[in-house]
Amino acid sequence: MEPLNWGYGQLALVALAFGGLQIWWIGSILRKRDLARPMSNGEFLKSLERIWSKEPPPSD
């Protein structure tokens, strides 16, 4: 059996790194989905109050 070519080893390392990045990326996407939930009535009212409290100054 002949020894493995170093190019195959490098290709395997790149494939492992790419697979690891894909798993990390998909995991971060799924974590962000947990944050995208509907607001409760109290949270919604607080966000509206915060938006409307930042009224621009009247222009002449």
ZAGU-340294 format. One record per residue (C-alpha): residue number from 1; z, x, y negated. Coordinates in Angstrom, 2 decimals. Each point is the difference from the previous one (the first is absolute). Last residue first. Example, Ala and Ser with C-alpha at 12.3 -4.5 7.8 and 13.67 -1.06 7.14 Angstrom:
BEGIN
+-----+---------+---------+---------+
!   k !      c3 !      c1 !      c2 !
+-----+---------+---------+---------+
!   2 !    7.14 !   13.67 !    1.06 !
!   1 !    0.66 !   -1.37 !    3.44 !
+-----+---------+---------+---------+
//
This chain:
BEGIN
+-----+---------+---------+---------+
!   k !      c3 !      c1 !      c2 !
+-----+---------+---------+---------+
!  60 !   12.52 !  -40.94 !  -76.12 !
!  59 !    0.82 !    0.98 !    3.57 !
!  58 !    3.10 !   -1.29 !    1.75 !
!  57 !    1.71 !    2.60 !    2.15 !
!  56 !   -1.03 !   -0.04 !    3.67 !
!  55 !    2.17 !   -1.99 !    2.37 !
!  54 !    1.82 !    2.09 !    2.59 !
!  53 !    2.60 !   -2.68 !    0.82 !
!  52 !   -2.79 !   -2.07 !    1.57 !
!  51 !   -0.65 !    2.49 !    2.78 !
!  50 !    3.68 !    0.63 !    0.80 !
!  49 !    0.73 !   -3.74 !    0.01 !
!  48 !   -2.94 !   -0.58 !    2.34 !
!  47 !    1.23 !    2.73 !    2.37 !
!  46 !    3.51 !   -1.46 !   -0.02 !
!  45 !   -1.35 !   -3.49 !    0.73 !
!  44 !   -2.03 !    1.30 !    2.95 !
!  43 !    2.96 !    1.89 !    1.43 !
!  42 !    2.15 !   -3.13 !   -0.22 !
!  41 !   -2.63 !   -2.18 !    1.62 !
!  40 !   -0.43 !    2.43 !    2.88 !
!  39 !   -2.95 !    2.34 !   -0.04 !
!  38 !   -2.59 !    0.01 !    2.76 !
!  37 !   -0.27 !    3.20 !    2.02 !
!  36 !   -2.04 !    3.11 !   -0.68 !
!  35 !    2.73 !    2.56 !    0.70 !
!  34 !   -0.45 !   -0.25 !    3.75 !
!  33 !   -3.72 !    0.63 !   -0.48 !
!  32 !    0.79 !    3.35 !   -1.60 !
!  31 !    1.60 !    1.18 !    3.25 !
!  30 !   -3.16 !   -0.92 !    1.93 !
!  29 !   -2.17 !    2.08 !   -2.34 !
!  28 !    2.37 !    2.98 !    0.31 !
!  27 !   -0.20 !   -0.19 !    3.78 !
!  26 !   -3.80 !   -0.12 !   -0.08 !
!  25 !   -0.08 !    3.14 !   -2.17 !
!  24 !    2.51 !    1.92 !    2.18 !
!  23 !   -1.90 !   -0.89 !    3.19 !
!  22 !   -3.30 !    1.06 !   -1.59 !
!  21 !    1.54 !    3.24 !   -1.25 !
!  20 !    1.24 !    0.81 !    3.49 !
!  19 !   -3.42 !   -0.74 !    1.50 !
!  18 !   -1.67 !    2.31 !   -2.52 !
!  17 !    2.47 !    2.79 !    0.71 !
!  16 !   -0.50 !   -0.41 !    3.76 !
!  15 !   -3.80 !   -0.01 !   -0.37 !
!  14 !    0.14 !    3.11 !   -2.22 !
!  13 !    2.16 !    1.78 !    2.58 !
!  12 !   -2.37 !   -1.02 !    2.83 !
!  11 !   -3.00 !    1.31 !   -1.94 !
!  10 !    1.78 !    3.29 !   -0.55 !
!   9 !    0.73 !    0.29 !    3.71 !
!   8 !   -3.59 !   -0.85 !    0.88 !
!   7 !   -1.22 !    2.70 !   -2.39 !
!   6 !    2.27 !    2.55 !    1.71 !
!   5 !   -2.12 !   -0.34 !    3.20 !
!   4 !    2.05 !   -0.74 !    3.05 !
!   3 !    0.20 !    2.75 !    2.59 !
!   2 !   -2.42 !   -0.06 !    2.96 !
!   1 !    1.01 !   -1.50 !    3.34 !
+-----+---------+---------+---------+
//
